[in-house]
Every structure is written in structure tokens, then in C-alpha cells.
């Protein structure tokens, strides 16, 4: 069992063991649903659009940790 504490803003950290097991990364989208008194969370795996995949690969030169840091908070 993994535990996580809810913050005042309703945020929580997903433990690293769980993130690694299902391959969660920053920016991934999660589907949340309620079943009884349980919250079910699953990673959304978008269908690959060949055009968008090509565009994304061509823009990778503009995506880096430094870029994310520079734009953080804007």
C-alpha cells in the first residue's frame, strides 16, 4: 500500500514507485472516477496522430528542462 497526503489546495503527490510502474511523466493526463468510496485513477493514452507525432518531433529542439524553468510561473 502506498500513502499520500492531501494538501490544502486538494493536491497530492503520486508516489514514485507508482509513477514508474505505469510510466507517468510531467504533463500526462489522468482520468479520475468514483466507484463507491474509491477513487479510480488511470493514465490516458492518447491515440497517436501521425501528423502531430511528426510536428512534435520537429519541435523537440525547443523543449528542455531549461525552457520549462524559464517559463515556469508565467
C-alpha positions as CSV (number, residue, x, y, z in Angstrom):
1,X,0.0,0.0,0.0
2,X,1.2,3.5,-0.9
3,X,0.1,6.6,1.1
4,X,-0.1,10.2,0.1
5,X,-1.3,13.2,2.0
6,X,-3.8,15.8,0.5
7,X,-2.7,19.4,0.7
8,X,-4.9,22.4,1.5
9,X,-5.3,23.0,-2.2
10,X,-6.5,19.4,-2.8
11,X,-3.2,18.3,-4.3
12,X,-1.3,15.1,-3.7
13,X,1.9,13.5,-4.8
14,X,1.7,10.2,-6.5
15,X,4.5,8.0,-5.0
16,X,7.4,7.4,-7.3
17,X,7.0,3.6,-7.3
18,X,3.5,4.0,-8.8
19,X,4.6,6.7,-11.3
20,X,7.4,4.5,-12.5
21,X,5.2,1.4,-12.7
22,X,2.7,3.0,-15.1
23,X,5.2,5.4,-16.8
24,X,3.7,8.7,-15.5
25,X,5.5,11.8,-16.6
26,X,5.0,15.5,-16.1
27,X,2.1,16.7,-18.3
28,X,0.4,13.3,-18.5
29,X,-3.4,13.4,-18.3
30,X,-5.2,11.2,-15.7
31,X,-8.8,10.0,-15.8
32,X,-10.4,10.1,-12.3
33,X,-13.7,8.4,-11.5
34,X,-15.5,7.4,-8.4
35,X,-16.7,3.9,-7.7
36,X,-18.4,3.7,-4.3
37,X,-16.0,5.2,-1.8
38,X,-13.0,4.6,-4.1
39,X,-11.2,7.0,-6.5
40,X,-10.1,5.2,-9.6
41,X,-7.2,6.9,-11.5
42,X,-5.8,5.9,-14.8
43,X,-3.4,7.3,-17.3
44,X,-4.9,8.5,-20.6
45,X,-3.0,7.2,-23.5
46,X,-3.9,9.4,-26.5
47,X,-4.1,7.9,-29.9
48,X,-1.0,8.7,-32.0
49,X,-1.8,11.1,-34.8
50,X,1.0,10.7,-37.4
51,X,0.9,14.4,-38.3
52,X,1.1,15.5,-34.7
53,X,3.8,13.0,-33.9
54,X,5.9,14.4,-36.8
55,X,5.3,18.0,-35.6
56,X,6.1,17.1,-32.0
57,X,9.4,15.5,-33.1
58,X,10.4,18.6,-35.1
59,X,9.7,20.9,-32.1
60,X,11.8,18.9,-29.6
61,X,14.7,21.3,-30.0
62,X,12.6,23.9,-28.2
63,X,11.8,21.7,-25.3
64,X,14.2,21.3,-22.4
65,X,14.4,21.5,-18.7
66,X,15.9,25.0,-19.1
67,X,12.9,26.0,-21.2
68,X,10.5,24.7,-18.6
69,X,12.3,26.5,-15.8
70,X,12.3,29.8,-17.8
71,X,8.6,29.6,-18.5
72,X,7.6,28.3,-15.0
73,X,5.1,30.6,-13.3
74,X,4.2,32.7,-16.4
